[in-house]
Amino acid sequence: MVAFGKKLKERQIQEWQEYYISYKLMKKKVRQYAQQIEVGILDRRHVLKDFSRMLDNQIEKIVLFLLEQQGLLASRIAKLNEQHEALEQEPDISQITQLREAYRATGFTDYYVRTRANHPYSLLQQVLKHVGLGAVIGAISRNLHELQEHQGSYLSIYDEPALSFQDPVVDSLKAAVDRVTRSTNFLNFLAQHALIIQEELPTTTDERADDQRYHFMSLFLNLLNTFLYMVNTYIIVPTADDYSTMLGAPATVCGVVIGAMAVAQVFSSVYFSAWSNKSYFRPLVFSSIVLLVGNSMYALALDYKSITLLLVGRLFCGFGSARAVNRRYISDCVPLRIRMQASAGFVSASALGMACGPALAGLLQTKFKIYKFTFNQVTLPGWVMTVGWFIYLILLWITFREPSHETEEKSITQESNAGPAENDGLEKGLKKPLLSEGKQDDEHGDGECDGSEEAFEESRRPATSIISAYRLLTPSIKVQLLIYFMLKYAMEILLSESSVITSYYFGWSTSTVAIFLACLGLTVLPVNIIVGSYISNMFEDRQILLASEIMVFIGVLLSFKFVDAYTVPQYVCSGLIMFVSAEVLEGVNLSLLSRVMSSRLSRGTYNGGLLSTEAGTIARVIADGTITLAGYLGQSRLLNATLLPSLFICVASIIATCFTYNSLY
C-alpha cells in the first residue's frame, strides 16, 4: 500500500509546495519527543505545548498564504478593471472578448472553497468570511455583465435586480459558496445521521473501484429497503395495544410486541454486518423473505388467537433488519463524490418511513373477511407489509446487481500476508510511538516508506472483534454513545406508549394516535434543514448538543403528571418539545461521532454504524420492556413510572457532557 507521506505529496500543487504543512518535519519531531520522554529529558506537558506551537505556526503559514492568494485575485481584478475603463473610452470588440475571457479565467474553482476547514476556532475558517469571497464574485459578475454584447444600453446590473446574471464561472462560484454555507452543511448534517464513517484519504484506486461497483438501481433498492423497514417498525405502534387486548393480554404488553423487533435486531445487526463482507444481494434477499414471513405471522395471530405467534412474527421482522447492509453498501459501493447525497438519502428514507408507518395505520380502519382470514385495523398492517415485501423481493431479484468484491478480497489477502508479528504490533497500539523507527529514518535520510508509514497503514485496518472496536472508543465517544442511548430511550418511551396513554387519559381513537405520530415523524426533515443550514452555522456542535440535552430534559419534565388533571395541550406540547429536541440532539450527536471516531471503524463487520445501531437498539429494547413492566403498576401510574428512567438517564448524559465538553470538537 502507498505510504501516507507519499499520498500527501501526490496531492500537492507543486507551485505551492512550500506552503503545505511539513509532514516530514513534524513526524521527525514526534520521534524526538518520544525519545526525550523515554529518557526523561522532557515531560508530557512540555511536549504538548511545544508541538502545539509548531502546529499553530504551520497552520498560520497556510492561512496567510491563502489570504495572499485572495489578495492576488483582487489585484488581478483591479488591473482588469483598469483595462475595462480604457475600453469604455475606445471600444474594440476583439479586446472586449479577450477581457471577458480574462475575467472568467480569474475565477477560481470551488475546490478552494469546499476544502477549507469548518472548526469554530480554526484559522482556516476565517478564510471563508463572506467579505472576501463576496467581493470577488461581485466584481467578476458586474464586469462580465457590462461586457456582454448589449453595448449602448444605459441600464446597469443594479437597475434590473430581478434579472439575475447568468455565467458559468459566476454560477460555479456562487454554488461553491452556497455549498459551504448552506447546502453542504445541511447535506453533511443529514448524511452524518447515517454515521457512515468516511476514510480520511481514499486512494485513486479505491475511488476507481467504487465507480466500477456503483449501480443506481441497486442503490435505489437499498434505500427502498431502508424506507420499508422503518414503515414496518412504526406501522403497528398505533394499534399494538388493541391487538394485545384482543388476544387477552393487557394493553401494556404492546411494549413487548413493539420491542420484540428491536430485541431481534440486536443480533441481526451483527450477522448482517458480517454477511455484507461477502455479499449484498443475498442478505437483502434473506431479509425480504424473513420480513415477509414475519409479517404474515403477525397478521395471522388474531385468527389463531395466539399472542405467541404475534411475538414470534415481530421477532422474525427484527431478524430481517438489514440496516447494517444498507449502511455498508453506501460506504463500500457508492463513489465518494455522491456518498454524502446517498447517506442523506438513507436518513431521509428512514425519516419518511417513520412518518408513513403510523399514517398508513391510520388509513387502514376497515374490517372484512376473506375465507377464514380477518382483515381489520390490527391485522391489515401485517398484510400490507407482507405484500410490500413480496413486491420488493421481486424487484430486488430482477434489478439488483451484485457489486464485485475483488478489491476487498485483494485487500484482505494483503492484510493476511502481513503476518502475526505485524498484528501483534498493531494490538500494542501507540504505547511506544515511533521509537523503533527513529534510527531507521536517520539512516535512510528522506525516505518516505519507513516503519512509521507501515504502522500508519496497519492503523487503518478495520476492527476484527467487538473488543478491538471497543478499544478504539475514547471517553468522549463513549459519552456520545450514552447520549445516543438516552435520546433513543426517551423517543421510544414517547412513541411506544402513546396509544395506551392517549386512550387512557383522552380517549383518542387509533386514527387520532396515528395522526399525532405521523405529525411527529414529519418534523424530522424540517428540523434537520433548520439545524443543518442555519443553527449549525451560528453555534458550535457541542453548544447545540448541550442545549438539546437540556431541552430534552425539559420535555421529559413537562410530560410528568403532577396534578389530577392531565390535558391534551400538556401532553402534545411536552411530547413535541421532547421529540424535536431529541431529533436535533441526534443530528449533532452523530455529527460529532462521525468526526471523532477512528477511521478503522469505517469498514469491516464492527464498524461505527453497527456500534451506534446496537446502542440505539438496546435503548429501544429496554424502553419497551420498561413499558410492559410498568404496566403491572396500573395504567394510572404508567406515565410517571416510564418517564423517571428517562429523566435520570438524561441528567447523567448532561453531567457526562459537561465533563467531556472541552474534548468535543
Helices and strands as residue ranges (DSSP letters): H 4-10, G 14-19, H 23-39, H 44-89, H 93-106, H 110-114, H 123-126, H 130-146, H 168-178, I 179-183, H 184-191, G 192-194, H 204-213, H 216-234, H 240-246, G 251-253, H 254-275, H 281-300, H 307-319, H 323-333, H 336-363, E 368-370, E 373-375, H 380-399, H 406-416, H 420-427, H 438-444, H 451-459, H 466-471, H 475-496, H 498-505, H 510-522, H 524-530, I 531-535, H 536-538, H 541-559, H 568-596, G 599-601, H 608-630, G 631-633, H 635-659, G 661-663
